[in-house]
């Protein structure tokens, strides 16, 4: 009997579709199921209709958890003297594990923030047959999920925040036992290697996967007609969660980007598509036409947005393995981004896209100009899709996880 037929895997995550990490965990669960692995997802907040996803707890307990998280965020804000707007404490107040978890032989932890599971409970799971995918840096920080962007842009910038230091000590105590870590990117692996209490933890790089059967190119003119996008323009898609309001997603770079873009000699031929930001800044003074789609929750519409475009601009200052790059590339769209974080694993410079020097908005726009001028001489679309199929498709990612699961079970 194949070893994968003999045990059950539980994917444990806060939600199945809320946020990038949830979507990545959900896709892994699908990929494993398609590869004949018994894998089920347990979440606190279920949004999909997928039968392989279960929501644990009563409605009352879920509402209670949301209230607890709201109180936790207020505590973080108060104890950081308003320096931190969000984060996850997971200190253990009124936290319990789903009883269903005892039915599984191997637990795969994913994004556990929002006070989903307390650190003492996480520790008890890590003592079992368990792996943990680090979708962000929360396990190695205090309450934050990523470092302050100021400390990235200005290396000497650092704020000593009491609650952050307290949470770091708390984590060091509860996460000190060795366990198997999965890093979705080489950047994440390098970050983990710099944390002393993970020195004895084996770290394996396995990227997030994507369904290349769904995320595929659609005829460009058909997609543009559906979205009411001009058929004769160079369409530049600017997308990502809160890219105009979140510094980590490039909000502070956005206006520079628009300024340099409007100075190109092809300015009048450009049409911009925005998605991922609830309310977009008015850029009419720069003289470029724009279609704004806000937050897109329909994957079919999102696939049309990618397919209608000539290039996608991802302004993230720091990201692990952003879904927008995976999705766009699978749809055959060249990506221009900063050479930072896990994005460097997803874009092959001047072959599937362009990696600009962090965080130089002028060079970023030069990258867009290079791509648009080279569309007739280089097959970025074919290169991008083939690269994703070869390295991030469901069969590839499922096999990598199967191999690691088998090692953990045999250990």
Secondary structure, DSSP 8 states (H G I E B T S, - for coil): --GGGS--EEEEEEESSSSHHHHHHHHHHHHHHHTT--EEEEEEE--S--TTEEE-S-HHHHHHHHHHHHHHHHHHHHHTTTS-S-------TT----GGGGG-SEEEE---TTTTS-HHHHHHHHTSSEEEEESSSGGGSSS-SS--HHHHHSTT-----HHHHHHHHHHHHHT-S--EEEESSHHHHHHHHT-GGGTTS-EEE----B-TTTS----HHHHHHHHT--TTSEEEEEESTTTTT-GGGTHHHHHHHHHHHHTSTTGGGEEEEEES-SS----GGGT-EEEE--S---HHHHHHHHHH-SEEEE--SS-SS-HHHHHHHHTT-EEEEES-GGGGGT--BTTTEEEE-TT-HHHHHHHHHHHHHHTTTS-HHHHHHHHHHHHHBHHHHHHHHHHHHHHHHH-
